[in-house]
């Protein structure tokens, strides 16, 4: 075992982030409806229901609509119209719908393109494991399903307790063939489990684009304005001295997904004295990659809340 002590990224819940106070409206209800329709009708016929669902949410979810418009304005570089907002919600509904088939291992119903294959093969060959730093963009399930069909690409998901409970509820509702391994963060046993799985050559996925509240954050310019990104996930990767790879499963319409793997940082040789600077640069790199794909695939980032609000509040009320 390495000599560095393990620091568990935690976050006091006295001031929860806005997305925790106002979770995406109806995602679990939508999932249950889609699961029932999908098993009854099949993927192509049940997709017709997505247009009704998307129309409802665009018309009758004013708060989410306002925040989505703010994001799309930044990503598109223009004022989004109804078609833009509709496509954004339709993509979200499509990825939720496809969870049913991806978790049931209906892999042959989808077409995949891959970016970063050589990088992943190199890390797999090294056998040291790595962190996959994702975002609430596209589909994590498509990445997990793809990994289940690739020799050596064993993907484990690490997330905080609130999200872990949501995933558990989702899996209980679907009872899937493929059940992702989820490590619930927030205590010392979790990080020991993360280290163990890394030592076994697994890839540990973390979503790095949301904060929980009163936790260490780093301000980064993102889509034209300051935004805060959590420090904890990248700090854990640095402490455990592992390569950290940007990961996305972008929905490209129909049955097509594009998987992205791009190196953020390799902390393997980063010493204690250089760690803080390396983490800071890695978060900047992560934010830059997320911004790149928000611009190239703007309808794939599913943050239907005011992502930039916390940054404004912190500047107005500095600690």
SELOFI-152095 format. One record per residue (C-alpha): x, y, z. Coordinates in steps of 0.5 Angstrom, whole numbers, plus 2048, in hexadecimal, padded with zeros to 3 digits. Layout:
% residues N
xx,yy,zz
X,Y,Z
...
% end
This chain:
% residues 319
xx,yy,zz
800,800,800
802,807,7FE
805,80B,804
800,811,802
7FA,812,807
7F3,811,804
7EF,817,805
7E8,816,804
7E4,81C,800
7DE,81E,804
7DA,823,804
7D6,826,80A
7CE,827,808
7CD,82D,80C
7CC,831,805
7CA,82C,7FF
7CB,82D,7F8
7C5,830,7F4
7C5,829,7F0
7C4,825,7F7
7BF,82A,7F9
7BB,82A,7F2
7BD,823,7EF
7BB,822,7E7
7B4,822,7E7
7B1,81B,7E6
7B7,817,7E3
7B5,811,7E8
7AD,811,7E6
7B0,812,7DE
7B4,80C,7DF
7AF,808,7E2
7AA,80A,7DC
7AF,808,7D7
7B1,802,7DA
7AA,7FF,7DA
7A9,802,7D3
7B0,7FF,7D0
7AE,7F8,7D3
7A7,7F8,7D0
7A9,7FB,7C9
7B0,7FB,7C8
7B5,801,7C7
7B3,804,7C0
7AB,804,7C2
7AC,806,7C9
7B1,80C,7C6
7AB,80F,7C4
7A8,811,7CB
7AF,815,7CC
7AC,81B,7C7
7A6,81B,7CC
7AA,81B,7D2
7AF,820,7CF
7AA,825,7CD
7A6,825,7D4
7AD,826,7D8
7AF,82C,7D3
7A8,82F,7D4
7A6,82E,7DB
7AD,82E,7DF
7AF,835,7DF
7B4,835,7E4
7B8,830,7E0
7B6,833,7DA
7B9,83A,7DC
7C0,837,7DE
7C0,832,7D8
7C0,839,7D4
7C5,83C,7D8
7CA,836,7D6
7C8,835,7CF
7C9,83D,7CE
7D0,83C,7D0
7D1,835,7CD
7CE,837,7C6
7D1,83F,7C6
7CA,841,7C4
7C3,841,7C7
7C0,83A,7C7
7B9,839,7C4
7B4,834,7C5
7B7,82F,7C1
7BD,830,7C5
7BA,82F,7CC
7B6,829,7C9
7BC,826,7C6
7BF,826,7CD
7BA,823,7D1
7B9,81E,7CB
7C0,81C,7CC
7BF,81B,7D4
7B9,817,7D3
7BC,813,7CE
7C2,811,7D2
7BE,80F,7D8
7BA,80B,7D3
7C0,807,7D1
7C2,806,7D8
7BD,800,7D8
7C0,7FD,7D2
7C7,7FE,7D3
7C6,7FB,7DA
7C3,7F5,7D8
7C9,7F4,7D3
7C5,7F5,7CD
7CC,7F8,7CA
7CB,7F6,7C3
7C5,7FB,7C2
7CA,801,7C2
7D0,804,7BE
7D6,806,7C1
7DC,80A,7BF
7E2,80B,7C4
7E7,811,7C5
7ED,80F,7C9
7EE,807,7C8
7F5,808,7C8
7F5,80B,7CF
7F1,806,7D2
7F5,800,7CF
7FB,803,7D2
7F8,804,7D9
7F5,7FD,7D9
7FC,7FA,7D7
7FF,7FE,7DD
7FA,7FA,7E2
7FA,800,7E7
7F3,802,7E6
7F1,809,7E5
7EC,80E,7E6
7E6,810,7E1
7E4,817,7E2
7DD,818,7DF
7D8,81D,7DF
7D0,81D,7DF
7D1,81D,7D8
7CE,818,7D3
7CE,811,7D6
7D2,80E,7DB
7CE,807,7DA
7D1,807,7D3
7D8,807,7D5
7D7,802,7DA
7D3,7FD,7D5
7D9,7FE,7D0
7DE,7FD,7D6
7DA,7F6,7D7
7DC,7F4,7D0
7E3,7F6,7D0
7E8,7F1,7D3
7EC,7F5,7D9
7E7,7FB,7D9
7E4,7FA,7E0
7E0,800,7E2
7DE,802,7E9
7DA,808,7EB
7DC,80C,7F1
7D7,811,7F3
7D4,815,7FA
7CE,812,7FE
7C9,816,7FB
7CA,814,7F4
7CC,80D,7F6
7C5,80C,7F9
7C2,80F,7F2
7C6,809,7EE
7C4,804,7F3
7BC,806,7F2
7BD,806,7EB
7C0,7FF,7EB
7BB,7FC,7EF
7B6,7FF,7EA
7B9,7FC,7E4
7BC,7F6,7E7
7C1,7F6,7E2
7C6,7F0,7DF
7CC,7F5,7DF
7CC,7F8,7E6
7D1,7FD,7E7
7D6,7FC,7ED
7D5,803,7F1
7D9,805,7F7
7D6,80A,7FB
7DB,810,7FD
7DB,814,804
7DF,80F,809
7E6,80C,809
7E3,805,808
7E1,807,801
7E8,80A,7FF
7EB,804,801
7E7,800,7FD
7E8,805,7F7
7F0,804,7F8
7EF,7FC,7F8
7EB,7FC,7F2
7F0,801,7EE
7F5,7FC,7F1
7F1,7F6,7ED
7F2,7FA,7E7
7EB,7FD,7E7
7E9,804,7E4
7E5,808,7E9
7E0,80D,7E6
7DE,814,7EA
7DA,819,7E7
7DE,820,7E8
7D9,825,7E6
7D5,826,7EC
7D6,829,7F3
7D2,826,7FA
7D3,82D,7FD
7D8,82F,803
7DE,82B,800
7E5,82D,7FD
7E3,830,7F6
7E8,833,7F1
7E5,839,7EC
7E6,838,7E5
7E4,83C,7DF
7DE,838,7DC
7DA,83A,7D6
7DC,841,7D7
7DB,842,7DE
7DE,840,7E5
7DB,839,7E7
7DD,835,7ED
7E0,82D,7EC
7E1,829,7F2
7E8,827,7F4
7E7,821,7F8
7E6,81C,7F2
7ED,81E,7EF
7F0,81F,7F5
7EF,817,7F7
7F2,815,7F0
7F8,819,7F2
7F8,816,7F8
7F8,80F,7F5
7FD,811,7F0
7F9,80E,7EA
7F8,811,7E3
7F1,815,7E2
7ED,814,7DC
7E8,819,7D9
7E2,814,7D8
7DB,816,7D4
7D6,811,7D0
7D3,817,7CB
7CC,815,7C8
7CC,817,7C1
7C5,815,7BF
7C1,80F,7BD
7C5,809,7C0
7CC,80C,7BF
7D1,80E,7C5
7D8,811,7C5
7DC,80F,7CB
7E2,814,7CD
7E8,812,7D1
7ED,818,7D1
7F3,818,7D6
7F2,81E,7DC
7F8,81C,7E0
7FD,816,7E2
7FE,817,7E9
803,811,7EA
809,815,7EA
806,81B,7EE
809,81C,7F5
806,81F,7FB
80A,826,7FA
807,826,7F2
800,823,7F4
7FC,82A,7F5
7FE,82D,7EF
7FD,827,7EB
7F6,826,7EE
7F5,82D,7EC
7F7,82C,7E5
7F3,826,7E4
7ED,829,7E6
7EE,82F,7E1
7EF,829,7DC
7E9,826,7DE
7E5,82C,7DD
7E8,82E,7D6
7E6,827,7D4
7DF,827,7D6
7DE,82E,7D3
7E1,82B,7CC
7DC,826,7CC
7D6,82B,7CF
7D8,82F,7C8
7D8,829,7C4
7D2,825,7C7
7CE,82A,7CA
7C8,826,7CB
7CC,821,7CF
7CD,825,7D6
7C7,823,7DA
7C8,828,7E0
7C1,82B,7E0
7C3,830,7E6
7C7,837,7E7
7CE,834,7E6
7D1,83B,7E7
7CD,83D,7ED
7D1,83A,7F2
7D7,83E,7EF
7D3,845,7EF
7D1,844,7F7
7D8,842,7F9
7DB,848,7F6
7D5,84C,7F9
7D6,849,800
7DE,847,800
7E0,843,806
% end
